[in-house]
């Protein structure tokens, strides 16, 4: 998973039970990039993050129009040469 290679948590940590703010930001970033740029379904994203599709949808709603405020999204997008908007 790209997040770990960019200094973020590994897949097991992202899929874990922790509710730490920094991990939640990484989860939101992975969900946003996966949905927006790779067109993964919320079900597929949920499987990777160890969350149900409703939780993934909630993450995406929380990120909507705040993409630039979450630095983890920029870190995931930098290697793609893409902008958050």
C-alpha positions in Angstrom: 0.0 0.0 0.0 1.4 3.4 -1.0 0.6 5.1 2.3 3.3 3.0 4.1 5.9 3.8 1.5 5.1 7.6 2.0 5.7 7.5 5.8 2.2 6.6 6.7 0.9 3.5 8.5 0.9 0.0 7.0 -2.2 -1.8 5.9 -2.6 -3.8 9.1 -2.5 -0.6 11.2 -5.0 1.2 8.9 -7.3 -1.8 9.2 -6.9 -1.9 13.0 -9.3 -0.7 15.7 -7.4 2.4 16.7 -9.3 5.7 16.6 -6.2 8.0 16.8 -6.7 11.2 14.8 -3.6 10.6 12.7 -4.7 7.2 11.7 -8.2 8.5 10.9 -6.7 11.1 8.6 -4.7 8.4 6.8 -7.9 6.3 6.4 -9.8 9.3 5.1 -6.9 10.0 2.6 -6.8 6.4 1.4 -10.6 6.3 1.0 -10.6 9.7 -0.9 -7.8 8.8 -3.2 -9.1 5.3 -3.8 -12.6 6.5 -4.6 -11.8 9.7 -6.5 -8.7 8.7 -8.5 -9.0 4.9 -8.8 -12.8 4.6 -8.7 -12.7 1.8 -6.2 -16.1 1.0 -4.7 -16.8 1.8 -1.1 -17.0 -2.0 -0.5 -13.5 -2.5 -1.9 -12.1 0.4 0.1 -13.9 -0.9 3.2 -12.2 -4.3 2.8 -8.7 -2.7 2.6 -9.4 -0.5 5.6 -11.2 -3.1 7.7 -14.4 -0.9 7.7 -17.9 -1.5 6.5 -19.2 0.4 3.4 -21.3 2.8 5.6 -18.2 3.8 7.5 -16.3 4.4 4.3 -19.2 6.6 2.9 -19.1 8.6 6.2 -15.3 9.1 5.8 -15.8 10.4 2.2 -18.6 12.8 3.3 -16.3 14.1 6.1 -13.5 14.8 3.5 -15.8 16.3 0.9 -14.7 20.0 0.2 -11.9 19.7 2.9 -9.4 17.8 0.7 -6.8 20.5 0.9 -7.0 20.6 4.7 -5.8 17.0 5.1 -2.1 16.8 4.4 -2.1 13.1 4.0 -4.2 13.4 0.8 -1.5 15.7 -0.7 1.2 13.1 0.3 -0.7 10.3 -1.5 -1.4 12.5 -4.5 2.2 13.9 -4.9 3.6 10.8 -6.7 0.6 10.8 -9.0 1.2 14.4 -10.0 -2.5 15.1 -9.2 -4.2 17.8 -7.1 -6.9 17.2 -4.5 -9.5 19.2 -6.3 
